[in-house]
Amino acid sequence: MAELAAATFRDAFGADNNPADLALHLARSYGVAQQAAELAHPALTTLVASVDAELIGYAQLRLGRPPACVTAARSLELWRFYVARAWHGRGVAQQLMAAAIAAARGRGAASLWLGVWERNPRGQAFYKKSGFVDVGSQTFLVGTDEQTDRVMELAL
């Protein structure tokens, strides 16, 4: 899981970020100990996509305080959503999104929200196609670099 998480983040954002900031973010967010703690955390739900026992994608739902632009009383964050580059365009993301939405509904959420980098038009287009709408922005830190994420929300 840690390898997939780091690889998919690096593939998605490595070319557009300072290498030192990227390395710091990967070390803080995707180490084996960090991933083990996240998998065991009761506020997180982790869904995985696999083929022949190989992890090819994952989604994590997180219960927590949403930004002010998310107004649903019971919202759940789609905290992470990544598919290995080799599996892009093969329907994995759509199946994983359907599972994430079902899991959010199963947890009683009224909406699902996420942050997507303002410089990630492909991600934004996928989320829009999945029914999410842009409701505002928030700051996301990659290493020491403050970046702006668009906040998108899906009413469930």
PyMOL commands that set and color helices and strands:
alter all, ss='L'
color gray80, all
select helices_A, chain A and resi 2-16+19-29+32-40+85-87+92-106+121-129
alter helices_A, ss='H'
color red, helices_A
select strands_A, chain A and resi 44-51+54-62+75-83+111-117+133-142+145-155
alter strands_A, ss='S'
color yellow, strands_A
deselect
rebuild
show_as cartoon
